[in-house]
């Protein structure tokens, strides 16, 4: 039976301990790209329970346990494996419609200071 658990980004970091990306020139980077040597490294992990995927979902971005291909943004490799019978959800950001959002055009007002004309406001979660 699968259980579901939501964590904040900080809780996920503390519990699963993402490693730094040793293949990039940025010393504090913890995410891995979805192409080239970085994705090859992620795919080569012996224990797939160490791999997490940062996903672009409907009106939010989410970190989910496991290796996902569709809607992937980046990967993470952690020190602590996740439990096989648990699906985790770490919502890293959400998007909401701005007050100036126009249903017909799907855009906001160009002079809007809140959304800068995009019509959506992104909120980054802990």
Phi and psi restraints in degrees (value plus and minus 20) as a CYANA .aco file:
   2 UNK   PHI    -103.8   -63.8
   2 UNK   PSI     115.9   155.9
   3 UNK   PHI    -128.2   -88.2
   3 UNK   PSI     139.3   179.3
   4 UNK   PHI    -141.4  -101.4
   4 UNK   PSI     117.3   157.3
   5 UNK   PHI    -159.1  -119.1
   5 UNK   PSI     108.6   148.6
   6 UNK   PHI    -120.1   -80.1
   6 UNK   PSI     115.5   155.5
   7 UNK   PHI    -150.1  -110.1
   7 UNK   PSI     134.2   174.2
   8 UNK   PHI     -98.2   -58.2
   8 UNK   PSI     145.8   185.8
   9 UNK   PHI     -79.1   -39.1
   9 UNK   PSI     -63.2   -23.2
  10 UNK   PHI     -83.3   -43.3
  10 UNK   PSI     -63.2   -23.2
  11 UNK   PHI     -81.4   -41.4
  11 UNK   PSI     -62.4   -22.4
  12 UNK   PHI     -82.1   -42.1
  12 UNK   PSI     -66.2   -26.2
  13 UNK   PHI     -78.8   -38.8
  13 UNK   PSI     -64.8   -24.8
  14 UNK   PHI     -88.8   -48.8
  14 UNK   PSI     -57.0   -17.0
  15 UNK   PHI     -99.8   -59.8
  15 UNK   PSI     -62.4   -22.4
  16 UNK   PHI    -126.4   -86.4
  16 UNK   PSI     -33.8     6.2
  17 UNK   PHI      34.3    74.3
  17 UNK   PSI      54.8    94.8
  18 UNK   PHI     -81.8   -41.8
  18 UNK   PSI     120.3   160.3
  19 UNK   PHI    -106.2   -66.2
  19 UNK   PSI     142.6   182.6
  20 UNK   PHI    -100.0   -60.0
  20 UNK   PSI     133.2   173.2
  21 UNK   PHI    -102.5   -62.5
  21 UNK   PSI      85.2   125.2
  22 UNK   PHI     -98.0   -58.0
  22 UNK   PSI     -23.8    16.2
  23 UNK   PHI    -118.4   -78.4
  23 UNK   PSI     -22.0    18.0
  24 UNK   PHI    -130.3   -90.3
  24 UNK   PSI     142.6   182.6
  25 UNK   PHI    -102.8   -62.8
  25 UNK   PSI     -25.2    14.8
  26 UNK   PHI    -114.2   -74.2
  26 UNK   PSI      91.5   131.5
  27 UNK   PHI     -85.4   -45.4
  27 UNK   PSI     -42.5    -2.5
  28 UNK   PHI    -123.3   -83.3
  28 UNK   PSI     -15.4    24.6
  29 UNK   PHI     -90.2   -50.2
  29 UNK   PSI     109.7   149.7
  30 UNK   PHI    -131.4   -91.4
  30 UNK   PSI     -28.7    11.3
  31 UNK   PHI    -116.7   -76.7
  31 UNK   PSI     136.0   176.0
  32 UNK   PHI    -137.1   -97.1
  32 UNK   PSI     121.6   161.6
  33 UNK   PHI     -86.9   -46.9
  33 UNK   PSI     146.7   186.7
  34 UNK   PHI    -119.0   -79.0
  34 UNK   PSI      -2.4    37.6
  35 UNK   PHI    -169.5  -129.5
  35 UNK   PSI     145.1   185.1
  36 UNK   PHI      46.0    86.0
  36 UNK   PSI    -170.5  -130.5
  37 UNK   PHI     -81.4   -41.4
  37 UNK   PSI     -51.8   -11.8
  38 UNK   PHI     -88.9   -48.9
  38 UNK   PSI     -66.1   -26.1
  39 UNK   PHI     -89.7   -49.7
  39 UNK   PSI     -51.8   -11.8
  40 UNK   PHI     -82.3   -42.3
  40 UNK   PSI     -60.5   -20.5
  41 UNK   PHI     -83.1   -43.1
  41 UNK   PSI     -66.0   -26.0
  42 UNK   PHI     -80.5   -40.5
  42 UNK   PSI     -64.4   -24.4
  43 UNK   PHI     -89.0   -49.0
  43 UNK   PSI     -41.3    -1.3
  44 UNK   PHI    -105.7   -65.7
  44 UNK   PSI     -23.7    16.3
  45 UNK   PHI     -80.0   -40.0
  45 UNK   PSI     109.1   149.1
  46 UNK   PHI     -85.2   -45.2
  46 UNK   PSI     -65.2   -25.2
  47 UNK   PHI    -119.6   -79.6
  47 UNK   PSI      82.6   122.6
  48 UNK   PHI     -84.7   -44.7
  48 UNK   PSI     -33.0     7.0
  49 UNK   PHI     -93.3   -53.3
  49 UNK   PSI     -20.2    19.8
  50 UNK   PHI    -115.0   -75.0
  50 UNK   PSI     -28.4    11.6
  51 UNK   PHI    -117.6   -77.6
  51 UNK   PSI     115.5   155.5
  52 UNK   PHI    -148.7  -108.7
  52 UNK   PSI     132.9   172.9
  53 UNK   PHI    -142.5  -102.5
  53 UNK   PSI     113.1   153.1
  54 UNK   PHI    -110.9   -70.9
  54 UNK   PSI     100.7   140.7
  55 UNK   PHI    -137.0   -97.0
  55 UNK   PSI     127.1   167.1
  56 UNK   PHI    -112.5   -72.5
  56 UNK   PSI      91.5   131.5
  57 UNK   PHI    -132.5   -92.5
  57 UNK   PSI    -198.6  -158.6
  58 UNK   PHI     -84.7   -44.7
  58 UNK   PSI      93.6   133.6
  59 UNK   PHI      40.0    80.0
  59 UNK   PSI       1.6    41.6
  60 UNK   PHI    -184.1  -144.1
  60 UNK   PSI     147.9   187.9
  61 UNK   PHI    -141.2  -101.2
  61 UNK   PSI     124.0   164.0
  62 UNK   PHI    -158.1  -118.1
  62 UNK   PSI     122.2   162.2
  63 UNK   PHI    -119.8   -79.8
  63 UNK   PSI     107.6   147.6
  64 UNK   PHI    -148.3  -108.3
  64 UNK   PSI     124.5   164.5
  65 UNK   PHI     -88.8   -48.8
  65 UNK   PSI     123.2   163.2
  66 UNK   PHI      81.9   121.9
  66 UNK   PSI     152.8   192.8
  67 UNK   PHI    -115.4   -75.4
  67 UNK   PSI      95.4   135.4
  68 UNK   PHI    -137.6   -97.6
  68 UNK   PSI     127.5   167.5
  69 UNK   PHI    -124.9   -84.9
  69 UNK   PSI     -66.7   -26.7
  70 UNK   PHI     -93.3   -53.3
  70 UNK   PSI     112.8   152.8
  71 UNK   PHI      45.1    85.1
  71 UNK   PSI       0.1    40.1
  72 UNK   PHI     -93.1   -53.1
  72 UNK   PSI     122.1   162.1
  73 UNK   PHI    -127.6   -87.6
  73 UNK   PSI     -66.7   -26.7
  74 UNK   PHI    -177.3  -137.3
  74 UNK   PSI     152.9   192.9
  75 UNK   PHI    -141.6  -101.6
  75 UNK   PSI     139.2   179.2
  76 UNK   PHI    -149.6  -109.6
  76 UNK   PSI     128.8   168.8
  77 UNK   PHI    -142.0  -102.0
  77 UNK   PSI     103.9   143.9
  78 UNK   PHI    -127.9   -87.9
  78 UNK   PSI     141.9   181.9
  79 UNK   PHI     -99.8   -59.8
  79 UNK   PSI     -52.6   -12.6
  80 UNK   PHI    -125.0   -85.0
  80 UNK   PSI     105.8   145.8
  81 UNK   PHI     -94.1   -54.1
  81 UNK   PSI     128.5   168.5
  82 UNK   PHI    -103.1   -63.1
  82 UNK   PSI     139.7   179.7
  83 UNK   PHI     -94.3   -54.3
  83 UNK   PSI     116.0   156.0
  84 UNK   PHI     -82.6   -42.6
  84 UNK   PSI     -49.2    -9.2
  85 UNK   PHI    -116.7   -76.7
  85 UNK   PSI      -1.5    38.5
  86 UNK   PHI    -147.7  -107.7
  86 UNK   PSI     112.0   152.0
  87 UNK   PHI    -122.8   -82.8
  87 UNK   PSI     103.7   143.7
  88 UNK   PHI    -122.6   -82.6
  88 UNK   PSI     129.8   169.8
  89 UNK   PHI    -155.2  -115.2
  89 UNK   PSI      99.1   139.1
  90 UNK   PHI    -139.5   -99.5
  90 UNK   PSI      83.7   123.7
  91 UNK   PHI    -102.9   -62.9
  91 UNK   PSI      95.7   135.7
  92 UNK   PHI    -112.0   -72.0
  92 UNK   PSI     -47.3    -7.3
  93 UNK   PHI    -177.9  -137.9
  93 UNK   PSI     135.9   175.9
  94 UNK   PHI    -152.5  -112.5
  94 UNK   PSI     132.6   172.6
  95 UNK   PHI    -138.2   -98.2
  95 UNK   PSI     116.5   156.5
  96 UNK   PHI    -148.5  -108.5
  96 UNK   PSI     135.7   175.7
  97 UNK   PHI     -91.0   -51.0
  97 UNK   PSI     116.2   156.2
  98 UNK   PHI     -93.4   -53.4
  98 UNK   PSI     139.0   179.0
  99 UNK   PHI     -79.2   -39.2
  99 UNK   PSI     -46.5    -6.5
 100 UNK   PHI    -110.9   -70.9
 100 UNK   PSI     -16.3    23.7
 101 UNK   PHI     -81.3   -41.3
 101 UNK   PSI     112.7   152.7
 102 UNK   PHI    -127.9   -87.9
 102 UNK   PSI      96.5   136.5
 103 UNK   PHI     -78.6   -38.6
 103 UNK   PSI     -57.1   -17.1
 104 UNK   PHI     -89.7   -49.7
 104 UNK   PSI     -63.9   -23.9
 105 UNK   PHI    -111.2   -71.2
 105 UNK   PSI     -41.8    -1.8
 106 UNK   PHI      52.9    92.9
 106 UNK   PSI       1.8    41.8
 107 UNK   PHI    -154.0  -114.0
 107 UNK   PSI     149.4   189.4
 108 UNK   PHI    -120.5   -80.5
 108 UNK   PSI    -197.4  -157.4
 109 UNK   PHI     -98.9   -58.9
 109 UNK   PSI     114.6   154.6
 110 UNK   PHI     -77.4   -37.4
 110 UNK   PSI     -48.6    -8.6
 111 UNK   PHI    -115.0   -75.0
 111 UNK   PSI      -9.5    30.5
 112 UNK   PHI     -90.8   -50.8
 112 UNK   PSI     105.5   145.5
 113 UNK   PHI     -96.4   -56.4
 113 UNK   PSI     -43.1    -3.1
 114 UNK   PHI     -95.4   -55.4
 114 UNK   PSI     -68.0   -28.0
 115 UNK   PHI    -134.2   -94.2
 115 UNK   PSI     -23.1    16.9
 116 UNK   PHI      36.6    76.6
 116 UNK   PSI      10.9    50.9
 117 UNK   PHI      71.8   111.8
 117 UNK   PSI     -24.9    15.1
 118 UNK   PHI     -96.1   -56.1
 118 UNK   PSI     -47.4    -7.4
 119 UNK   PHI      69.2   109.2
 119 UNK   PSI     -28.8    11.2
 120 UNK   PHI    -145.8  -105.8
 120 UNK   PSI     128.2   168.2
 121 UNK   PHI    -138.6   -98.6
 121 UNK   PSI     106.1   146.1
 122 UNK   PHI    -115.7   -75.7
 122 UNK   PSI     109.4   149.4
 123 UNK   PHI    -134.5   -94.5
 123 UNK   PSI     104.3   144.3
 124 UNK   PHI    -112.2   -72.2
 124 UNK   PSI     108.6   148.6
 125 UNK   PHI    -113.5   -73.5
 125 UNK   PSI     140.7   180.7
